[in-house]
Amino acid sequence: MIAKIARKEFTEYLRDGRFRWTALIILALLLVSLGLGWKNYSDTKREMEAARADSRSTWENQGKRNPHSAAHFGVYAFRPKTPLSLIDSGLDNFSGSTIWVEAHYQNPARNRPIEDATALQRFGELTAAGVLQLLLPLLIIFLAFDAFAGERTSGTLRQILSIGVKRSSLVFGKILGTSSALFLLLIPATIIGVLALALATTNETLLSSLPRFLLMCVGYLLYFGAFIGIALTVSAWASTARLALIVLLGFWVFTCLLVPRLANDTAERFYPNPTAEAFWAKYDKLRKEGVDGHDPSNKKRKELEQEYLKKYKVEKLEDLPINFAGIAFNAGEEFAAKVFDKLYSEIWVGYYRQENLQKTAGVLSPFIPIRFFSMGMAGTDLSHTEDFTSEVEQYRRKFNRFLNLNIAENSTTKDGYKYFGDKKVWQETPEFVYQIPDTSWALSKQIWNLALLFMWCFGALGLSIFEGNRMKVL
Amino acid sequence: MFTRIIKTEWRNLFAEKSFLILAVFFAAVLVYGIYNTSSWIAQKSAENQNLIEKQEKDIAEKKEQVAKGYKGSTEPGNYVPDPSDPYTIGMGLYNAVLPFAPSAVFSLGQSDVLESNAGVSVATLQRTKADKKGFENPLSFLAGHFDLSFVMVYLLPLFILALSFNVLSGERENGILQILLSQPLKLKNLLTAKITAQFSLIFLLVLLAVLGGFLISGISLSAEGFWAKAFLWTVVVFAYMLFWFSLAVFINSYGYSSATNAVAAAAVWLILVLVLPSLLNILVSVIYPVPPRTETISAIRGVNLDMRRDGKKLLAEHYQDHPELMPKEGEKAFEDFGLAFVHIQREQKKRVVEVEERFAEQVANQQNLVQKLGLISPSVIAQEAFNEIAGTGLNRYRHFRLQVKEFDRQWTDFFLPRIYKMDSLTAKDFESIPRFEYEEESFSTIGSRVGIGVLILLIMSGVLMFLSFGKLKNYRLE
């Protein structure tokens, strides 16, 4: 019986011009957005590759220079785009893509694409994820709003139930019918998505992205399931199709437009974004007074001098067999590292507080968990941003340590800054390589969002069965 | 008859519970939007104010030290730069601040993304803390803000459509339409009267709620130029509302059922407010692609000069070209690392500025195109107009950047010759250190940009109304 009802719904949808047109438009938008995502991904990837190679070759061919001067010249670390960003660009437009790696300073990521865009960008970028998160629920609403309400008004509901069809079979049939109409759209979209991925990536990256892609699909199915459940519930509850439609559209506006913005503004109000001025003022203070208030850097330096004089049993720094400047720079870096660790961890705590508050709002809106989950799988969310910046910082420390010890080992204090490194030194300098974290890591950050999606999906479907069982026939 | 229908419509609306709920909800959302915007502006303005005060205090302190003859400290680990050295302030960072316009409350616009302070220095910004910025949570840009323009651009049309999607179909489905038209009354006039009633009510509601929002949020209404902007805003809102009401009339003129009208209204809203702007965005960035930001980096790094390695040669060349800048100590300057560094910084800055200008030009091209292409989308027109009125859009920002560029030149002209001559600043010199003051765009410039959009909105509404009235002749009453 369930299959029969589902087939009837499905056939009806196919005959309905509204469905055909809306589905076609959404499919077209999905195609366009995937195409754009693909172009954006491959362009950015090429530019980043070129810039990385350029940056490295400038470094290796900088000529003779004191390694500390070279450290000030520095190198750049570029954030590679993840393959799945062609589906969900997430925070890519808002987080910096490059970090200047230099002596003394841990710099924030710069060059946010949003800074070079017009106000149109704020209406939202057309991405496949955007279409799936915002428009597909509307399609579901348009499909399902009169599932029960329409049959009730036309009197067919009474007929069906009078021939002994179980109410639960009716609901299951409707769920199945709506889902299969949806799959008619989703299956080609998925195939195109995989093709776009395959075109944009090498076999190896494609293979490593597939688990993330599959998980992403699971997330979206749960999300659509939630909307099917909600639409059927409201249709069963509402007295007329018109009322059902208005309530559902209201729910969509609330979920997809109001809650995300409210959550964002509330999060920012409770946990304000740090300003650059405040950050550097704190930095200056900590440097001067020491991280724990009684260990300033100049005192440290004097202790270090004594330690080395004693170690090499000489009277003056000039008599050391090594260059003390390199040792002092290195100690300075180690001290600064402690300061930066403290300051940046405060920053990230603030970011995650904002994120957690927004994630909590997912209780009110299934749009929130799917957006976070999708970004998380695409590797374009906050935790992936943090992973990149912390990898760059680990690299920066390695980079400075290498150059400072090079000074210490290859010259003496008497040489001062007159020691110059050459091409061999620059070639031996470690290079920054970034690997996107694996799927299980990404998934471990998404437990809450995934749980919410499950709750929304099965809660809503369950509710539709409950409401179907007690709905009025007349 | 006309006024009687209007009065009846008002009475009906006030008797309807769902309308009252919607109206109260919408007014609350408006007030929240204003409160949210104004508190955000207050916070940002306070940050800007702090920055300016700190900057002024710093210059005043240095002036005092110079007057007392303090020369800084070179003790290792406790280095304090010499305040009388023009290098100290000139190569450091001065922040030129763009203040919020008094009308900023009408839209947050791009003000969260575009930095309201621009670094000015003799050196490249890479050397200063102006390039060590960007500590905002990227997540906080994703969802957008709940500001007044969001409520007006996105939610107001929904409110209008929720009210008017069944302006005729509802009456027909209730069977009232036939009764009404049995009176000496034309369908056209009935429709106009009903729409006028709904329009005036919502318009009044918006104005009252906004005024209430202003009072609750404590916005200073007496600020210079505020009311002129507020008037301009009212005109835009009027035209934008007219468009959406005309659309509702147009949808109704087809004579479909209320449910179909509702789906059609929702779909049109979706296309005009969400889909069309993002398609336009694609078009604009395809026509004027912004070059990859990595180019700025390559530009800086392309200047492969080293002060210790190349300093002496660079300075010798420099003083040969500019003998007037040769310091009194002469040859000594060739050995000065600081001067070599300044010289390298100037070279880098030249390159960076060239690249930066290409970026600015491309974004300006995009913005000009948005102003033209955007005219096909009512929501883009409204958003651009609100940003324009609030002074939080790209145009005012560009105006600011142009002034900063000029100011950067003044700053450099003041400090650079003194640095090269190795002069010391006297306490009196401190009084003539240039300061930045933003000069507003004139009201007529803003008015003319907004005016075109308003005109297009009115034309669109007129066309929709005209087409609808044509169709109404064949309207089926059952």
Boltz contact constraints between the chains, C-beta under 6 A:
constraints:
  - contact:
      token1: [A, 47]
      token2: [B, 292]
      max_distance: 6.0
  - contact:
      token1: [A, 47]
      token2: [B, 294]
      max_distance: 6.0
  - contact:
      token1: [A, 51]
      token2: [B, 294]
      max_distance: 6.0
  - contact:
      token1: [A, 54]
      token2: [B, 298]
      max_distance: 6.0
  - contact:
      token1: [A, 58]
      token2: [B, 301]
      max_distance: 6.0
  - contact:
      token1: [A, 62]
      token2: [B, 304]
      max_distance: 6.0
  - contact:
      token1: [A, 65]
      token2: [B, 306]
      max_distance: 6.0
  - contact:
      token1: [A, 66]
      token2: [B, 308]
      max_distance: 6.0
  - contact:
      token1: [A, 69]
      token2: [B, 306]
      max_distance: 6.0
  - contact:
      token1: [A, 69]
      token2: [B, 308]
      max_distance: 6.0
  - contact:
      token1: [A, 76]
      token2: [B, 297]
      max_distance: 6.0
  - contact:
      token1: [A, 91]
      token2: [B, 138]
      max_distance: 6.0
  - contact:
      token1: [A, 94]
      token2: [B, 138]
      max_distance: 6.0
  - contact:
      token1: [A, 94]
      token2: [B, 141]
      max_distance: 6.0
  - contact:
      token1: [A, 95]
      token2: [B, 138]
      max_distance: 6.0
  - contact:
      token1: [A, 96]
      token2: [B, 134]
      max_distance: 6.0
  - contact:
      token1: [A, 107]
      token2: [B, 132]
      max_distance: 6.0
  - contact:
      token1: [A, 108]
      token2: [B, 134]
      max_distance: 6.0
  - contact:
      token1: [A, 108]
      token2: [B, 135]
      max_distance: 6.0
  - contact:
      token1: [A, 110]
      token2: [B, 134]
      max_distance: 6.0
  - contact:
      token1: [A, 111]
      token2: [B, 293]
      max_distance: 6.0
  - contact:
      token1: [A, 114]
      token2: [B, 113]
      max_distance: 6.0
  - contact:
      token1: [A, 116]
      token2: [B, 290]
      max_distance: 6.0
  - contact:
      token1: [A, 116]
      token2: [B, 363]
      max_distance: 6.0
  - contact:
      token1: [A, 118]
      token2: [B, 366]
      max_distance: 6.0
  - contact:
      token1: [A, 118]
      token2: [B, 367]
      max_distance: 6.0
  - contact:
      token1: [A, 118]
      token2: [B, 370]
      max_distance: 6.0
  - contact:
      token1: [A, 119]
      token2: [B, 110]
      max_distance: 6.0
  - contact:
      token1: [A, 119]
      token2: [B, 387]
      max_distance: 6.0
  - contact:
      token1: [A, 119]
      token2: [B, 393]
      max_distance: 6.0
  - contact:
      token1: [A, 120]
      token2: [B, 277]
      max_distance: 6.0
  - contact:
      token1: [A, 120]
      token2: [B, 280]
      max_distance: 6.0
  - contact:
      token1: [A, 120]
      token2: [B, 281]
      max_distance: 6.0
  - contact:
      token1: [A, 120]
      token2: [B, 370]
      max_distance: 6.0
  - contact:
      token1: [A, 121]
      token2: [B, 281]
      max_distance: 6.0
  - contact:
      token1: [A, 123]
      token2: [B, 277]
      max_distance: 6.0
  - contact:
      token1: [A, 123]
      token2: [B, 278]
      max_distance: 6.0
  - contact:
      token1: [A, 124]
      token2: [B, 278]
      max_distance: 6.0
  - contact:
      token1: [A, 126]
      token2: [B, 278]
      max_distance: 6.0
  - contact:
      token1: [A, 142]
      token2: [B, 263]
      max_distance: 6.0
  - contact:
      token1: [A, 241]
      token2: [B, 259]
      max_distance: 6.0
  - contact:
      token1: [A, 242]
      token2: [B, 258]
      max_distance: 6.0
  - contact:
      token1: [A, 242]
      token2: [B, 259]
      max_distance: 6.0
  - contact:
      token1: [A, 245]
      token2: [B, 262]
      max_distance: 6.0
  - contact:
      token1: [A, 249]
      token2: [B, 266]
      max_distance: 6.0
  - contact:
      token1: [A, 260]
      token2: [B, 143]
      max_distance: 6.0
  - contact:
      token1: [A, 261]
      token2: [B, 143]
      max_distance: 6.0
  - contact:
      token1: [A, 261]
      token2: [B, 144]
      max_distance: 6.0
  - contact:
      token1: [A, 261]
      token2: [B, 146]
      max_distance: 6.0
  - contact:
      token1: [A, 262]
      token2: [B, 146]
      max_distance: 6.0
  - contact:
      token1: [A, 264]
      token2: [B, 143]
      max_distance: 6.0
  - contact:
      token1: [A, 265]
      token2: [B, 36]
      max_distance: 6.0
  - contact:
      token1: [A, 265]
      token2: [B, 145]
      max_distance: 6.0
  - contact:
      token1: [A, 265]
      token2: [B, 146]
      max_distance: 6.0
  - contact:
      token1: [A, 268]
      token2: [B, 140]
      max_distance: 6.0
  - contact:
      token1: [A, 273]
      token2: [B, 136]
      max_distance: 6.0
  - contact:
      token1: [A, 273]
      token2: [B, 137]
      max_distance: 6.0
  - contact:
      token1: [A, 274]
      token2: [B, 135]
      max_distance: 6.0
  - contact:
      token1: [A, 275]
      token2: [B, 47]
      max_distance: 6.0
  - contact:
      token1: [A, 276]
      token2: [B, 133]
      max_distance: 6.0
  - contact:
      token1: [A, 276]
      token2: [B, 135]
      max_distance: 6.0
  - contact:
      token1: [A, 277]
      token2: [B, 51]
      max_distance: 6.0
  - contact:
      token1: [A, 279]
      token2: [B, 135]
      max_distance: 6.0
  - contact:
      token1: [A, 280]
      token2: [B, 129]
      max_distance: 6.0
  - contact:
      token1: [A, 298]
      token2: [B, 77]
      max_distance: 6.0
  - contact:
      token1: [A, 298]
      token2: [B, 78]
      max_distance: 6.0
  - contact:
      token1: [A, 301]
      token2: [B, 77]
      max_distance: 6.0
  - contact:
      token1: [A, 351]
      token2: [B, 137]
      max_distance: 6.0
  - contact:
      token1: [A, 354]
      token2: [B, 137]
      max_distance: 6.0
  - contact:
      token1: [A, 355]
      token2: [B, 139]
      max_distance: 6.0
  - contact:
      token1: [A, 382]
      token2: [B, 139]
      max_distance: 6.0
  - contact:
      token1: [A, 417]
      token2: [B, 308]
      max_distance: 6.0
